[in-house]
Amino acid sequence: MGLDFIPYFKPEINSEEIDEVVNTLRSGWLTTGPKTKEFEVEFSKFIGNNFEAIAVNSATSGLHLALEALGVKEGDEVITTTHTFTATAEVIRYLGANPIFVDIDPNTLCIDPEKIERVITSKCKVIIPVHFAGISADINKINDIAKKHNLKVLEDAAHAFPTTYNGEKIGSLNTDITVFSFYANKTMTTGEGGMVVTKNKSLADRIKIMRSHGINRDAFDRYSSSKPKWFYEVVAPGFKYNMTDIAASLGLIQLKKIYKMQKRREEIACEYFAELKDLPIKLPSKPEKGDMHSWHLFVIQLKNAKLSRDDLINLLFKNGIGCSVHYIPLHMHPYWRDKYNLSQKNFPNSQKAYENSLSLPIYPMMTDRDTKKIICELKKLL
């Protein structure tokens, strides 16, 4: 790539993050330890002090731990959307349960609550809404359905930090568990990593145990407390899902900058809205008045354009602009399609969005010149 190439994404890592990581490396504590504890405390404060935050090595592991803590077992059913990354569904299969896929709202591209109730059976245990691109799913409607049918709600908030819904932060809503992602291209990053948030202490306790081999004491507790250093008990066959202090060091600094980074993303989104409104495209939904969109993604959909979506992506790339597609729906992937006999006709909104959409670059490290170049190329091509 030339120096003028605008990548689809580039993380904002500056001297503060580098210094914090170096301090951790010099401390001698690299795995789950004091920095991870501090990150959990600070994240809990951000969401609300009555919520517990449990740091993990990915949002995928967080979702797996959450479903296990909620008691999902072999043969159970979990409802989610087809318009998501495979991790949302694969964790259901980890437990031997079956995902039940439903279509999306054509405007928000989040799960359509109206379609959830139609697929609920006696085997169903959990609903997993995905806050797509950084706008919130309609949690009030989903909670009403869950309450009516005695189901749990697990929010996949991989895109949704620091999104709000009805003025409340995602993570502080009246659901059972929320899982955030800090993967490299998310709104804040620890390289790899995630956070599980819940106000239910018994769920939090179970997740903490299962995150580290089913051991009832964290390594940090064993090596830093006044109790016998060597003694611990395995109370369940757990997993290896803990976050390292190196990753947490990044998270501590990124968390302090989250509103600044979100503001920059929003500025770019506003520029896109203003300059692209007359092109043959459908722009993404904006949040309700007073709410915050994280703007993790800026997804446009072609409508009656002279170019196909794929041709447009190729031409943008040729002209120095990286783009992506979110997502190839799960009903199109061989495993999910064949395992559950899924058909495109059952998910018309997701299928249409996929065929026509592309995600434009939107991240804090973008310059005004970058934004203008992207807008200029889109106008020229469309």
Stockholm file with secondary structure:
# STOCKHOLM 1.0

chainA/1-382         MGLDFIPYFKPEINSEEIDEVVNTLRSGWLTTGPKTKEFEVEFSKFIGNNFEAIAVNSATSGLHLALEALGVKEGDEVITTTHTFTATAEVIRYLGANPIFVDIDPNTLCIDPEKIERVITSKCKVIIPVHFAGISADINKINDIAKKHNLKVLEDAAHAFPTTYNGEKIGSLNTDITVFSFYANKTMTTGEGGMVVTKNKSLADRIKIMRSHGINRDAFDRYSSSKPKWFYEVVAPGFKYNMTDIAASLGLIQLKKIYKMQKRREEIACEYFAELKDLPIKLPSKPEKGDMHSWHLFVIQLKNAKLSRDDLINLLFKNGIGCSVHYIPLHMHPYWRDKYNLSQKNFPNSQKAYENSLSLPIYPMMTDRDTKKIICELKKLL
#=GR chainA/1-382 SS CCTTCBCSCCCCCCHHHHHHHHHHHHHTCCSSSHHHHHHHHHHHHHHCTTSEEEEESCHHHHHHHHHHHTTCCTTCEEEEESSSCTHHHHHHHHTTCEEEEECBCTTTCSBCHHHHGGGCCTTEEEEECBCGGGCCCCHHHHHHHHHHHTCEEEEEETTCTTCEETTEETTSSSSSEEEEECBTTSSSCCBSCEEEEESCHHHHHHHHHHTBTTBSSCHHHHHHSSSCTTCCCBCSCCCBCBCCHHHHHHHHHHHHTHHHHHHHHHHHHHHHHHHHTTSSEECCCCCCTTCCCCCSCEEEEECSCSSCHHHHHHHHHHTTBCCBCSCCCGGGSHHHHHHTTCCGGGCHHHHHHHHHEEEECCCTTCCHHHHHHHHHHHHHHC
#=GC SS_cons         CCTTCBCSCCCCCCHHHHHHHHHHHHHTCCSSSHHHHHHHHHHHHHHCTTSEEEEESCHHHHHHHHHHHTTCCTTCEEEEESSSCTHHHHHHHHTTCEEEEECBCTTTCSBCHHHHGGGCCTTEEEEECBCGGGCCCCHHHHHHHHHHHTCEEEEEETTCTTCEETTEETTSSSSSEEEEECBTTSSSCCBSCEEEEESCHHHHHHHHHHTBTTBSSCHHHHHHSSSCTTCCCBCSCCCBCBCCHHHHHHHHHHHHTHHHHHHHHHHHHHHHHHHHTTSSEECCCCCCTTCCCCCSCEEEEECSCSSCHHHHHHHHHHTTBCCBCSCCCGGGSHHHHHHTTCCGGGCHHHHHHHHHEEEECCCTTCCHHHHHHHHHHHHHHC
//
